[in-house]
Amino acid sequence: MDVDIGNALASVASPGISREALDRLDERVGQAHERIETGRENHEHGYAALNLPERTDPDEIRRAVDPVADAEALITIGIGGSALGAATIVDALEGDTEMVFLDNVDPEWVTSRLESVPLAETAINVVSKSGTTAETLANFLVVRDAFEAAGVDWTERTIVTTGEAGPLSDLAERHDLPKLRVPDGVPGRFSALSPVGMVAAAVAGHDLEALLEGARTEAESLSGSLFECPAYAYGATTYALDGRGAGINAMIPYAESLETYAEWFAQLWAESLGKDDLGQTPVRALGVTDQHSQLQLYRAGPRDKLVTFVAPRERSDRAIPDTEVEELAYLGDSTLGELLEAEFEATEASLAAAGRPNVRVELETVDEYELGGLLYGMEASCVLAGELYSVNAFNQPAVEWAKNATRGLLGGGEFAEADAVAEKTTLRVER
Ligand SMILES: O=P(O)(O)OC[C@H]1O[C@H](O)[C@H](O)[C@@H](O)[C@@H]1O
């Protein structure tokens, strides 16, 4: 990925960062880079994720999915980091396999998703690093039951990706299911370039080597200066802008195929950096669609936002047909791609003209190689930002509270957090 931070400079935007402040920040980037490299060399928790391009074995993944390689559909059961990386990859790339992601336990939705695929031709991909996440395990039990009710042997069609030990690992062994490991030291939201994110891509027949190669190229660009490393330029700029008042980061890909990527980014940014009363709030949007719903706020609302555009330079295109309507004649000389490109450039310029900070992240095109680079680049940006904020980017203690309360409410053990649910303060206003 390439990054253009020009529109985040103080000479363009407010909030913005001056060139002098950027130079000073670059010294801290150099120190953070050394810390990150040490973490990578020692395979420390979290930092180890940046070694995945070298560690992930595409052959192992393909061997595990081989029994279901001909499946018409794949149901991936996982949540958060165990779903969004895989969903980002398969949603971004063209594939023939129908993809269903069960990352919610809304019963009506789960039922309708299950009814949307031919179970006898469908494979199951269960993903949970801990092997204990209630939503994932509950959905798996529901899916298993649906397969049994339809007379389909789910044990012939299920792949499991999980940590070394835990209930899911035990279950895989009991039923002799193909099992892949969530690599050690890799938090879920940093695991897209491991079996966690790549099983679905393998079933869809995507080029796993190219995904890893793109990530490797990005890894090679990590260096001690933000001016030489797109990932660090992005991480340092977002950190600096947050410190100057842009506490919101609106991620706007200009490609429908990257809509899910914005969801993945939101988890990466929110869970990694939202600590100690710090962190930038990620917002998901899509170009051009959300120009017509959110742009007003971004250009004229509070000066608390950084807008991040992600745009491919190349895409397959479609001509806009000529028309007899005179006012629309100008469209007939263009393509949909040119229209989208013009809207992107216009939106970027409109924000800059209003002094609103924005960053452009460019990809050559949306393919495996570029996607691998984007995922890796954003992970590295996030790790760098974690260093600059001095927070642990690799844990999510605040999420555990509600998990414990939920278990307590369902009778899954004694959890003090569950008591707080009954102690809720109410001020009801009724019809
Ligand atoms: O992979 P799992 O252990 O099932 O965890 C799935 C997800 O659930 C959690 O609540 C965490 O907040 C996420 O970081 C994680 O990715």
Ligand as a Chemical Component Dictionary entry (heavy atoms), coordinates in Angstrom:
data_LIG
# 
_chem_comp.id                   LIG 
_chem_comp.type                 NON-POLYMER 
_chem_comp.pdbx_formal_charge   0 
_chem_comp.three_letter_code    LIG 
# 
loop_
_chem_comp_atom.comp_id 
_chem_comp_atom.atom_id 
_chem_comp_atom.alt_atom_id 
_chem_comp_atom.type_symbol 
_chem_comp_atom.charge 
_chem_comp_atom.model_Cartn_x 
_chem_comp_atom.model_Cartn_y 
_chem_comp_atom.model_Cartn_z 
_chem_comp_atom.pdbx_ordinal 
LIG O1 O1 O 0 -11.395 -16.571 18.636 1  
LIG P1 P1 P 0 -12.206 -16.486 19.874 2  
LIG O2 O2 O 0 -11.459 -16.938 21.090 3  
LIG O3 O3 O 0 -13.511 -17.196 19.729 4  
LIG O4 O4 O 0 -12.521 -14.957 20.127 5  
LIG C1 C1 C 0 -13.300 -14.215 19.246 6  
LIG C2 C2 C 0 -13.327 -12.751 19.625 7  
LIG O5 O5 O 0 -13.972 -12.626 20.860 8  
LIG C3 C3 C 0 -13.544 -11.785 21.866 9  
LIG O6 O6 O 0 -14.558 -11.352 22.676 10 
LIG C4 C4 C 0 -12.518 -10.758 21.608 11 
LIG O7 O7 O 0 -12.913 -9.483  22.015 12 
LIG C5 C5 C 0 -12.046 -10.720 20.193 13 
LIG O8 O8 O 0 -10.779 -10.114 20.160 14 
LIG C6 C6 C 0 -11.962 -12.099 19.611 15 
LIG O9 O9 O 0 -11.468 -12.017 18.305 16 
# 
loop_
_chem_comp_bond.comp_id 
_chem_comp_bond.atom_id_1 
_chem_comp_bond.atom_id_2 
_chem_comp_bond.value_order 
_chem_comp_bond.pdbx_ordinal 
LIG O1 P1 DOUB 1  
LIG P1 O2 SING 2  
LIG P1 O3 SING 3  
LIG P1 O4 SING 4  
LIG O4 C1 SING 5  
LIG C1 C2 SING 6  
LIG C2 O5 SING 7  
LIG C2 C6 SING 8  
LIG O5 C3 SING 9  
LIG C3 O6 SING 10 
LIG C3 C4 SING 11 
LIG C4 O7 SING 12 
LIG C4 C5 SING 13 
LIG C5 O8 SING 14 
LIG C5 C6 SING 15 
LIG C6 O9 SING 16 
# 
